[in-house]
Amino acid sequence: MAPPLAHGGDLDAARTLFPDAPLPWIDLSTGINPVPYPGPPLEASAFRRLPSSADLAALNAAAAKAYGVADPAGIVAAPGTQILIETLPRLVARGRVAVVGPTYAEHEAAWTRAGHAVTPVADLEAAADVVVVVNPNNPDGRTWAASALLAYAERQAARGGLLVVDEAFADLEAVESLGGHLRPGLVVLRSFGKTYGLAGLRLGFALAESGFAARLAEALGPWAVSGPALAIGRVALADAGWRRDAAILRGADANRLDRMIARAGGRVVGGTRLFRTADFSDGPGLFGRLGAAGIYVRRFAAAPSRLRFGLPADRTEWCRLSRILK
């Protein structure tokens, strides 16, 4: 069995690496909004009873509006995007899969676990039964125009293939979602927890033409999403003003982080409003200094000079990070 993939957010690993680090830890190893959505108060019944079909329909309607999907039948709600990444490969006949990268490693891992022949590729020109692209990409923030992705989806559909576009970081970015252009041969993934700072709620969505969406929902089974997640997700997705404000505020934070990285001698190579990726002359050394100070960032085994920084949550965290980067 292959060893588990390394992910951001693993503070147990940070504590093992740096047992003497001061507390509390500042976890900058993820791309999760550090300022969470102020969730509404929940009725006790959301915890006591099984979610109803009306609850799910209300969530799907809010998601359809937020993501520009004309028909809520094209929305599949799930307990986090990760389960969708795991489920999709089991709904497709085994074949050749191209994953445009380097990118989020779970895509390649999930298709491989399901018995597909997976090849990492540098761009969309690969000829494969399934092509996976993350837009904006994690960790370098690379983006693709909607027109290019839709043209590729048309080619995939014509040959009986599939294009999977992971838009996990699209909510706060100036990229055009494919949610309003669903068609056969195209599946779009959307993350709720990253944008709204509520990753522990476990909520994500797949957007697809209604036939494939129905197959995916059936594979997930009944009551896939918890009652509290349905209630909070419905309210948050309907709050377009909060999303607009979050994009502005997190954009300012990302610019501030860029300046701090530059002062530390780093070269920003990409990112989104929720994370910045940079190269340093001594990436491992800086990772160690940050860790010893109780600040955990994301490192990459294949690129030791590269570190990815999430956004600090408040003034105290910004000051602690600034002291080390100076």
QUIHU-V653956 format. One record per residue. N is the residue number from 1. RES is the residue in one letter. PHI is phi in radians with two decimals (none if undefined). PSI is psi in degrees with one decimal (none if undefined). Layout:
<<N,RES,PHI,PSI> <N,RES,PHI,PSI>>
This chain:
<<1,M,none,135.3> <2,A,-1.20,146.1> <3,P,-1.14,152.8> <4,P,-1.11,147.6> <5,L,-1.26,147.4> <6,A,-1.37,136.4> <7,H,-2.28,159.4> <8,G,-1.21,161.7> <9,G,1.50,1.7> <10,D,-1.56,81.7> <11,L,-1.24,-20.4> <12,D,-1.08,-41.5> <13,A,-1.14,-39.2> <14,A,-1.09,-42.7> <15,R,-1.15,-33.5> <16,T,-1.19,-41.9> <17,L,-1.21,-36.6> <18,F,-2.29,71.8> <19,P,-1.16,-19.7> <20,D,-1.77,10.6> <21,A,-1.14,146.4> <22,P,-1.21,152.4> <23,L,-1.85,155.3> <24,P,-1.40,155.6> <25,W,-1.17,145.9> <26,I,-1.87,111.7> <27,D,-1.64,100.7> <28,L,-1.86,20.6> <29,S,-1.57,-0.5> <30,T,-2.06,171.4> <31,G,-1.91,42.2> <32,I,-1.68,135.5> <33,N,-0.93,120.8> <34,P,-1.35,-7.8> <35,V,-2.02,95.4> <36,P,-1.26,159.0> <37,Y,-1.12,134.9> <38,P,-1.33,86.8> <39,G,-1.00,149.1> <40,P,-1.28,157.5> <41,P,-1.10,141.4> <42,L,-1.84,141.7> <43,E,-1.23,146.6> <44,A,-1.02,-27.6> <45,S,-1.13,-23.7> <46,A,-1.10,-25.9> <47,F,-1.64,-28.6> <48,R,-1.49,-35.0> <49,R,-1.89,160.9> <50,L,-1.23,144.6> <51,P,-1.08,144.0> <52,S,-1.64,165.2> <53,S,-1.12,-30.5> <54,A,-1.19,-37.6> <55,D,-1.05,-46.7> <56,L,-1.15,-40.2> <57,A,-1.10,-38.4> <58,A,-1.15,-41.2> <59,L,-1.10,-46.6> <60,N,-1.09,-36.1> <61,A,-1.15,-42.0> <62,A,-1.14,-40.1> <63,A,-1.16,-40.3> <64,A,-1.05,-42.2> <65,K,-1.18,-42.7> <66,A,-1.14,-35.4> <67,Y,-1.75,4.9> <68,G,1.29,25.1> <69,V,-1.58,127.0> <70,A,-1.18,-37.8> <71,D,-2.11,118.5> <72,P,-0.99,-16.1> <73,A,-1.14,-14.3> <74,G,-1.58,7.0> <75,I,-1.84,131.0> <76,V,-2.15,114.6> <77,A,-1.54,142.2> <78,A,-2.48,161.9> <79,P,-1.38,66.5> <80,G,1.75,150.4> <81,T,-1.17,-28.8> <82,Q,-1.00,-40.0> <83,I,-1.18,-29.5> <84,L,-1.21,-40.4> <85,I,-1.06,-35.2> <86,E,-1.32,-33.3> <87,T,-1.43,-38.9> <88,L,-0.90,-46.6> <89,P,-1.09,-22.1> <90,R,-1.45,-10.1> <91,L,-1.72,-2.1> <92,V,-2.08,136.7> <93,A,-1.01,141.8> <94,R,-1.02,134.8> <95,G,-2.92,-155.8> <96,R,-1.61,131.7> <97,V,-2.19,130.6> <98,A,-1.95,128.1> <99,V,-1.98,118.1> <100,V,-1.31,122.0> <101,G,-2.62,-168.9> <102,P,-1.19,143.5> <103,T,-2.69,-166.3> <104,Y,-0.99,119.2> <105,A,-1.22,-20.1> <106,E,-1.18,-23.1> <107,H,-1.10,-54.1> <108,E,-1.05,-42.2> <109,A,-1.12,-41.6> <110,A,-1.17,-43.4> <111,W,-1.18,-35.5> <112,T,-1.15,-44.6> <113,R,-1.04,-30.5> <114,A,-1.48,3.6> <115,G,1.64,9.6> <116,H,-1.45,156.7> <117,A,-1.59,109.4> <118,V,-1.86,134.7> <119,T,-2.23,123.5> <120,P,-1.24,136.7> <121,V,-2.31,164.6> <122,A,-1.59,-21.5> <123,D,-2.73,-174.3> <124,L,-1.37,-0.4> <125,E,-1.37,0.2> <126,A,-1.16,144.6> <127,A,-1.76,106.0> <128,A,-2.60,161.3> <129,D,-1.18,-35.8> <130,V,-2.31,134.7> <131,V,-2.15,133.4> <132,V,-2.04,128.8> <133,V,-2.37,139.3> <134,V,-1.83,124.0> <135,N,-2.42,108.1> <136,P,-1.20,150.4> <137,N,-1.37,148.3> <138,N,-1.99,117.0> <139,P,-1.93,3.4> <140,D,-1.71,-5.0> <141,G,1.30,8.1> <142,R,-1.06,143.0> <143,T,-2.20,158.9> <144,W,-2.18,141.8> <145,A,-1.19,145.0> <146,A,-1.02,-37.8> <147,S,-1.07,-40.1> <148,A,-1.19,-41.3> <149,L,-1.17,-40.5> <150,L,-1.17,-38.5> <151,A,-1.10,-39.7> <152,Y,-1.20,-37.9> <153,A,-1.07,-37.9> <154,E,-1.09,-42.4> <155,R,-1.14,-40.2> <156,Q,-1.10,-45.0> <157,A,-1.09,-39.0> <158,A,-1.11,-27.5> <159,R,-1.82,15.7> <160,G,1.31,19.2> <161,G,-1.73,-169.7> <162,L,-2.48,138.5> <163,L,-1.97,123.7> <164,V,-1.89,120.4> <165,V,-1.99,114.4> <166,D,-1.60,109.0> <167,E,-1.80,39.4> <168,A,-0.98,-33.3> <169,F,-1.92,20.7> <170,A,-1.44,-22.1> <171,D,-0.98,-40.5> <172,L,-1.81,10.8> <173,E,-1.93,161.2> <174,A,-1.54,56.1> <175,V,-2.09,145.9> <176,E,-1.46,121.8> <177,S,-1.25,152.9> <178,L,-1.58,6.0> <179,G,-1.03,-29.6> <180,G,-1.54,7.2> <181,H,-2.30,35.6> <182,L,-1.17,144.6> <183,R,-2.83,166.9> <184,P,-1.01,142.8> <185,G,1.52,8.1> <186,L,-2.37,130.6> <187,V,-2.27,132.2> <188,V,-2.02,134.1> <189,L,-1.89,137.6> <190,R,-2.26,136.6> <191,S,-1.73,135.6> <192,F,-1.61,-46.3> <193,G,-1.07,-36.0> <194,K,-1.14,-50.0> <195,T,-1.10,-45.1> <196,Y,-1.64,4.0> <197,G,1.14,28.1> <198,L,-2.24,50.5> <199,A,-1.06,-32.4> <200,G,-1.20,-15.0> <201,L,-1.21,-27.0> <202,R,1.04,83.9> <203,L,-2.58,132.4> <204,G,-2.71,172.1> <205,F,-2.44,146.9> <206,A,-1.95,139.7> <207,L,-2.03,126.6> <208,A,-2.76,166.1> <209,E,-1.09,154.1> <210,S,-1.04,-35.0> <211,G,-1.12,-48.6> <212,F,-1.20,-36.6> <213,A,-1.04,-40.5> <214,A,-1.12,-40.5> <215,R,-1.10,-41.6> <216,L,-1.17,-43.1> <217,A,-1.10,-39.6> <218,E,-1.10,-39.4> <219,A,-1.14,-32.4> <220,L,-1.30,-28.0> <221,G,1.50,175.2> <222,P,-1.26,155.2> <223,W,0.95,41.0> <224,A,-1.16,-29.9> <225,V,-1.95,135.7> <226,S,-1.22,158.4> <227,G,-1.03,-46.3> <228,P,-1.06,-39.1> <229,A,-1.15,-39.1> <230,L,-1.07,-45.2> <231,A,-1.18,-47.4> <232,I,-1.22,-42.1> <233,G,-1.06,-41.2> <234,R,-1.07,-43.5> <235,V,-1.23,-45.2> <236,A,-1.13,-43.7> <237,L,-1.12,-27.3> <238,A,-1.41,-7.5> <239,D,-1.66,76.7> <240,A,-1.14,-31.8> <241,G,-1.11,-41.0> <242,W,-1.09,-41.2> <243,R,-1.10,-42.0> <244,R,-1.09,-45.4> <245,D,-1.13,-40.9> <246,A,-1.09,-38.9> <247,A,-1.09,-41.8> <248,I,-1.17,-48.4> <249,L,-1.19,-43.4> <250,R,-1.24,-27.9> <251,G,-1.13,-41.2> <252,A,-1.12,-39.1> <253,D,-1.10,-42.0> <254,A,-1.11,-39.5> <255,N,-1.12,-40.0> <256,R,-1.09,-42.4> <257,L,-1.14,-38.6> <258,D,-0.99,-43.0> <259,R,-1.14,-40.3> <260,M,-1.15,-40.6> <261,I,-1.10,-42.8> <262,A,-1.10,-40.2> <263,R,-1.11,-27.0> <264,A,-1.50,4.3> <265,G,1.53,10.3> <266,G,-1.52,158.3> <267,R,-2.08,112.3> <268,V,-1.20,125.5> <269,V,-1.88,-2.9> <270,G,2.72,-172.3> <271,G,2.51,-167.3> <272,T,-2.34,-172.6> <273,R,-1.19,-12.3> <274,L,-1.86,-8.3> <275,F,-2.78,156.0> <276,R,-2.27,137.9> <277,T,-2.04,132.8> <278,A,-2.51,153.2> <279,D,-1.81,140.0> <280,F,-2.24,150.6> <281,S,-1.09,-30.3> <282,D,-2.29,69.4> <283,G,-1.02,-48.0> <284,P,-1.07,-37.4> <285,G,-1.14,-42.9> <286,L,-1.17,-40.1> <287,F,-0.98,-42.8> <288,G,-1.16,-42.0> <289,R,-1.15,-40.8> <290,L,-1.12,-45.7> <291,G,-1.07,-41.1> <292,A,-1.12,-23.6> <293,A,-1.63,6.8> <294,G,1.40,27.2> <295,I,-2.13,118.2> <296,Y,-1.84,121.1> <297,V,-2.07,171.9> <298,R,-1.61,129.6> <299,R,-2.02,167.6> <300,F,-2.33,120.1> <301,A,-1.05,-35.3> <302,A,-1.39,-11.5> <303,A,-2.48,79.7> <304,P,-1.05,-26.2> <305,S,-1.37,-7.8> <306,R,-1.75,134.3> <307,L,-2.30,145.7> <308,R,-2.02,131.4> <309,F,-1.98,125.0> <310,G,-1.36,-178.6> <311,L,-1.63,134.0> <312,P,-1.07,154.6> <313,A,-1.57,-28.4> <314,D,-2.70,-179.2> <315,R,-1.04,-41.2> <316,T,-1.05,-43.6> <317,E,-1.19,-39.9> <318,W,-1.06,-42.5> <319,C,-1.16,-41.8> <320,R,-1.08,-42.0> <321,L,-1.16,-42.5> <322,S,-1.05,-39.5> <323,R,-1.07,-37.5> <324,I,-1.35,-41.3> <325,L,-1.22,-20.5> <326,K,-1.30,none>>
